[in-house]
Amino acid sequence: MRSYRGCSNWVGPSAATCGSNTAGPATVPDDIRKYAAELVALGPDVFLTTGGASLAALLQATRTIPIVFTNVPDPVGAGFVDSLARPGGNATGFVVFEFSLAGKWLELLKRIAPSVTRVAVIRDPAISAGMGQWGAVQTAAPSTGVEVSPINVRDAGEIERTVAAFALSPNGGLVLTTSPAAYVHHDLIVSLAARHKLPAIYFTRFFVTSGGLISYGPSQIDQSRSAAGYVDRILKGEKPADLPVQAPTKYELAINLKTAKTLGLEVPPTLIATADELIE
């Protein structure tokens, strides 16, 4: 599912939406700020936004118009809300997931590719979510019997060089953590995993439908429905400060069986039975 870039009217004049880098190339930050300012000038009753970049731009533009957000990894660490239970201010919404989920990625990667003993974790060290997910993977590594090392996503050249160097040794695999940069470089990352025959797990099915091996993450559709419920409650008079920021309640497992076959992997029947989507 691809997102649009920038902002537009949403469901009539009473609400507006601003989206960025949810499943496609990121919008230039200056453009996001410009679009956010233009929408604030329209005077909507509530904003619906997705991604940390758009949320940051809207909070810079207004501290009075209510904002409902989705797909934000660490709203407390980023300073968007005071706490999950009592967000304060004019913004509330739904986090992408709790950092502990990152440990689950290692477990699933080992189940689908038991020979993996070395895992490169592709993360953005410039954002709090990148470091939080990396920390969770490090914590889970001993129990899964793998050695983990980070790969930064600052630019395409760095990703390509580091993945190629990592792939020189055997029994390697990849974990892609969530970040705007992950979406920007999604084609490159999926193609590198295929080129170097590295089993890889991703945080959303978007990468699996693009040729990636396996993904595990929250349902985007479920989160959007929940966000619509918050918008409705705000339009009926409730305040964002009184609506807790919520974690996802529904997660999806997707497996690309064609990619597994190309990598010479036999997917365990238990994984097939629990998958929400199988791509053949």
Stockholm file with secondary structure:
# STOCKHOLM 1.0

chainA/1-280         MRSYRGCSNWVGPSAATCGSNTAGPATVPDDIRKYAAELVALGPDVFLTTGGASLAALLQATRTIPIVFTNVPDPVGAGFVDSLARPGGNATGFVVFEFSLAGKWLELLKRIAPSVTRVAVIRDPAISAGMGQWGAVQTAAPSTGVEVSPINVRDAGEIERTVAAFALSPNGGLVLTTSPAAYVHHDLIVSLAARHKLPAIYFTRFFVTSGGLISYGPSQIDQSRSAAGYVDRILKGEKPADLPVQAPTKYELAINLKTAKTLGLEVPPTLIATADELIE
#=GR chainA/1-280 SS CCCCSEEEEETTTTEEEEECSSSSCCCCHHHHHHHHHHHHHHCCSEEEEESHHHHHHHHHHCSSSCEEEEEESCTTTTTSSSCSSCCCTTEEEEESCCTTHHHHHHHHHHHHCTTCCEEEEEECTTSHHHHHHHHHHHHHHHHHTCEEEEEECSCHHHHHHHHHHHTTSSSEEEEECCCHHHHHTHHHHHHHHHHTTCCEEESSHHHHHTTCSEEEEECHHHHHHHHHHHHHHHHTTCCGGGSCCBCCSCEEEEEEHHHHHHTTCCCCHHHHHHCSEEEC
#=GC SS_cons         CCCCSEEEEETTTTEEEEECSSSSCCCCHHHHHHHHHHHHHHCCSEEEEESHHHHHHHHHHCSSSCEEEEEESCTTTTTSSSCSSCCCTTEEEEESCCTTHHHHHHHHHHHHCTTCCEEEEEECTTSHHHHHHHHHHHHHHHHHTCEEEEEECSCHHHHHHHHHHHTTSSSEEEEECCCHHHHHTHHHHHHHHHHTTCCEEESSHHHHHTTCSEEEEECHHHHHHHHHHHHHHHHTTCCGGGSCCBCCSCEEEEEEHHHHHHTTCCCCHHHHHHCSEEEC
//
